[in-house]
Amino acid sequence: MSNNHQAAVHSIGHYALIVPNLEEARHFHASFGLSLVDHGDRLDAMTADEQVWARFFPGERRELAYLSFHCYEADYEAIRGQVEAAGARFADNAPYASGTGIWFHDPDGNLIQVRVGVKTSPSAKPSLESVHVGADARGALFRHQVTTVRPRRLSHVALFTADLPRALDFYHRALGLRLSDRSGDMVAFTHAPHGSDHHLVAFAASPAKGWHHASWDVASIDQVGQGAAQMAAAGYAEGWGTGRHVLGSNYFHYVRDPWGSFCEYSADMDYISAGSTWPAGDHAPEDSMHQWGPAVPPWFVHNTEA
């Protein structure tokens, strides 16, 4: 099946994590700027538009419960066929499977859902707030004027995989995700062909599967730095940033959560329009992480699930 006729998902609906402590999850993500709703057996994390982007279930250790994608109704049955042709194990009766949509395990054993749903990924390059002032005017807010940073939406997720080429092949064949850029078999970035950020799902090589980070879009470069300060004030000073990536071009600051994974404040990522062809490349390792910013902490690339 060629790219031009391949069915594909268009968005991440939400991700779901198992975490050892729901109260820690509440405090961390509320401090990050998300709204949390308690359903007794789980927490839902939302942005201002009340879109549920993340769910947290109690368990012994932090791990991915499942990852949910949205597709157009016209693509649904074709995607089911692609998932089957790619060799996936269907998992309608797996723990956390809701019975809605297609449930299956990817080659690493991650539980995946595909369902018909609204397009939550942007359909155009998102705007970036900036302040441009001329001479004789102050360009920065006073500290007391800075308000709480609240992410606008989920941008992407990053997974550790035990076999990066296999993961890329599967997610392309089954879900229609396309390669944006990679650095050998160390890290790779994929996008949805219906218009999406430079990456919707990123993969990093590891001896085992694992959850690395969720990335949240904010409105300005200032908010990336303000978010970092906001989290440090809440007791979450460990992280990586502030800096700028090469692959994706976004400004970033990663904040380490209580279980060794990360939430990222991200601004101004490259955007790949629907129907366009991105010049995907295989890039040198020094371009796989950042153009500028502090050195990468050794624990940033450590898979706590391995």
C-alpha positions in Angstrom: 0.0 0.0 0.0 1.5 3.3 -1.0 1.7 6.4 1.2 -0.8 8.2 -0.9 -3.5 5.6 -0.2 -2.6 4.4 3.2 -5.0 5.0 6.0 -3.6 6.7 9.0 -4.4 8.0 12.5 -4.5 11.8 12.8 -4.0 12.4 16.5 -3.2 11.1 19.9 -6.4 11.0 21.9 -4.8 10.5 25.3 -2.2 8.4 27.1 -2.7 6.4 30.3 0.0 5.7 32.8 0.0 3.4 35.8 1.7 5.2 38.7 2.6 4.1 42.3 0.8 7.1 43.9 -2.1 9.0 42.6 -1.6 11.9 45.0 1.9 12.4 43.7 0.6 12.3 40.2 -2.0 14.9 41.1 0.5 17.3 42.7 3.0 17.0 39.9 0.6 17.5 37.1 -1.4 20.2 38.8 1.9 22.1 39.5 2.7 21.6 35.8 -0.5 23.5 34.9 -3.0 20.8 34.1 -6.5 20.4 35.6 -7.1 17.1 37.4 -10.4 15.3 37.9 -10.7 12.4 40.4 -12.8 9.5 39.3 -12.0 7.4 42.3 -10.1 4.7 40.4 -8.2 7.1 38.2 -7.2 10.7 37.6 -7.9 12.5 34.3 -5.6 15.4 33.3 -7.1 18.2 31.1 -6.2 21.5 29.6 -8.4 24.6 29.6 -10.6 23.3 26.8 -11.5 20.3 29.0 -9.9 17.9 26.6 -8.7 14.8 28.5 -5.1 14.2 27.5 -3.9 11.9 30.1 -5.1 9.3 32.6 -3.4 7.9 35.7 -4.3 4.6 37.3 -2.8 3.2 40.6 -0.3 0.3 40.4 2.9 -1.0 41.7 5.2 0.9 39.3 5.2 3.6 36.7 4.5 2.2 33.2 2.3 2.8 30.2 -1.2 1.4 30.6 -2.2 2.2 27.0 -1.8 4.8 24.3 -5.0 5.9 22.4 -5.0 7.3 18.9 -7.9 9.0 17.0 -8.7 8.4 13.3 -11.3 9.5 10.8 -14.3 7.3 10.4 -13.5 6.7 6.8 -10.1 5.3 7.8 -11.2 3.1 10.6 -11.8 -0.3 8.9 -8.7 0.2 6.7 -6.6 0.8 9.8 -8.0 -2.4 11.4 -6.9 -4.3 8.3 -3.4 -2.6 8.4 -3.0 -3.5 12.1 -3.9 -7.2 11.4 -1.6 -7.2 8.3 1.3 -5.8 10.4 1.1 -8.8 12.7 -0.4 -7.2 15.8 -2.0 -9.2 18.6 -5.6 -7.9 19.1 -6.3 -7.3 22.8 -10.0 -6.5 23.2 -10.0 -8.2 26.7 -6.7 -6.7 28.0 -6.7 -4.8 31.2 -7.8 -1.2 30.6 -9.3 -2.0 27.2 -12.7 -0.2 27.1 -14.4 -2.2 24.4 -14.5 0.9 22.2 -12.3 1.0 19.1 -9.5 -1.3 18.1 -7.2 -2.7 20.9 -3.9 -4.4 20.2 -0.4 -4.8 21.4 2.5 -3.3 19.4 5.7 -5.4 19.0 7.1 -4.2 22.3 3.9 -5.2 24.1 2.4 -1.7 24.6 -1.4 -1.7 24.6 -2.7 0.6 21.8 -6.2 1.8 21.1 -7.4 3.3 17.8 -10.9 4.9 17.7 -12.8 7.3 15.6 -12.4 10.7 17.3 -11.9 14.4 16.8 -8.7 15.7 15.4 -6.8 17.0 18.4 -3.5 17.6 16.6 -3.3 21.1 15.0 -4.4 21.5 11.4 -2.1 24.5 10.9 1.1 25.8 12.4 0.1 27.0 15.9 0.7 30.6 16.8 3.5 31.7 19.0 3.0 34.6 21.4 5.8 37.0 21.5 6.5 40.5 22.7 8.2 42.9 20.4 8.8 46.4 21.7 10.7 49.3 20.4 13.1 51.6 22.2 12.2 53.1 25.5 9.7 50.4 26.5 10.1 47.4 28.8 9.9 44.0 27.1 9.6 41.7 30.1 7.0 41.3 32.8 7.8 41.9 36.4 7.9 38.6 38.3 4.6 39.4 40.2 2.9 39.8 36.8 3.8 36.3 35.6 0.7 34.0 35.7 0.5 30.2 36.0 1.7 28.5 32.9 -1.0 26.2 31.5 -0.3 24.0 28.5 -2.5 24.4 25.5 -2.5 20.8 24.4 -0.5 17.6 24.3 2.1 17.7 21.5 3.6 14.3 21.5 4.8 11.3 23.5 8.1 9.5 23.5 8.6 5.7 24.1 11.6 3.6 24.7 11.7 0.6 22.4 13.9 -2.5 22.3 14.0 -2.5 18.5 13.8 1.0 16.9 13.7 -0.1 13.2 10.9 -2.6 14.1 8.9 0.0 15.9 9.2 2.4 13.0 8.1 -0.3 10.5 5.2 -1.4 12.6 3.8 2.1 13.4 4.1 3.0 9.7 2.4 -0.1 8.4 -0.3 -0.3 11.0 -1.1 3.3 11.8 0.3 5.2 8.8 2.8 7.3 10.9 5.7 8.6 8.7 9.3 9.2 9.5 10.2 12.8 10.2 13.8 12.5 11.2 16.1 10.0 12.9 19.6 9.5 14.2 20.6 6.0 13.2 19.0 3.4 15.4 19.2 5.7 18.5 16.2 8.0 18.2 13.5 8.6 15.6 10.5 10.9 15.2 7.2 10.2 13.4 4.3 12.4 12.3 0.7 11.9 11.1 0.1 12.7 7.4 -3.1 14.6 8.1 -1.2 17.6 9.4 0.7 17.4 12.7 3.7 18.6 14.7 7.1 17.4 13.5 6.5 14.4 15.8 3.5 12.8 17.2 5.3 9.8 18.5 9.1 9.6 19.2 11.1 6.4 19.8 14.3 6.0 21.7 16.4 2.9 21.7 16.7 0.9 25.0 17.1 -2.7 26.1 13.4 -2.7 27.0 10.2 -0.9 26.3 9.4 2.1 28.5 7.7 5.5 28.9 10.0 8.5 28.5 8.0 11.7 28.3 4.9 13.6 27.4 5.4 16.9 25.7 3.0 19.8 26.2 2.6 22.8 23.9 2.8 26.2 25.5 2.1 29.6 23.9 5.6 31.2 24.0 9.3 30.8 24.6 8.8 32.7 27.8 6.3 30.2 29.0 8.9 27.4 28.6 11.2 29.2 31.0 8.4 30.3 33.3 7.1 26.7 33.4 10.5 25.5 34.5 10.5 28.1 37.3 7.0 27.2 38.3 7.9 23.6 38.7 11.1 24.3 40.6 9.0 26.4 43.1 6.7 23.4 43.5 9.6 21.2 44.4 10.4 19.7 40.9 13.8 21.3 40.1 15.3 18.3 38.3 15.1 18.3 34.6 16.8 19.3 31.4 16.7 22.7 29.7 16.0 25.3 28.8 17.2 24.8 25.3 16.3 24.3 21.7 16.1 21.1 19.7 17.5 20.6 16.2 15.0 17.9 15.1 11.7 19.5 15.6 13.2 22.9 16.3 11.1 23.4 19.4 12.3 25.3 22.5 12.1 22.9 25.5 12.3 22.3 29.2 11.9 18.8 30.6 10.8 18.3 34.2 11.5 15.0 35.9 8.5 13.5 37.5 8.5 11.4 40.8 9.1 8.2 38.8 12.0 9.1 36.6 10.1 10.0 33.4 9.4 13.6 32.2 6.9 16.2 31.2 8.2 18.7 28.6 7.2 22.3 28.1 7.5 22.8 24.3 7.1 25.9 22.1 7.3 26.5 18.4 7.8 23.0 17.0 8.1 22.5 13.3 4.8 21.7 11.6 4.2 19.3 8.7 1.1 20.2 6.7 -1.4 17.6 5.4 -0.3 16.3 2.0 3.2 17.7 2.2 6.4 15.7 2.0 8.9 16.4 4.8 12.6 15.9 4.0 13.2 13.2 6.5 16.9 12.6 7.2 19.3 10.4 9.2 21.3 12.9 11.3 24.5 12.9 13.3 24.2 12.1 17.0 25.1 15.6 18.0 22.0 16.9 16.3 19.7 14.3 17.9 19.3 16.2 21.2 19.8 19.9 21.2 21.2 22.9 19.3 21.8 24.8 22.4 21.2 24.4 26.1 22.8 22.7 29.1 24.5 19.3 28.8 22.2 16.3 28.8 22.0 14.8 32.3 23.0 11.1 32.2 19.7 10.1 33.8 17.7 11.8 31.0 18.3 8.8 28.7 17.9 6.1 31.5 15.0 3.8 31.1 13.7 3.1 34.6 11.6 0.2 33.3 14.5 -1.7 31.8 
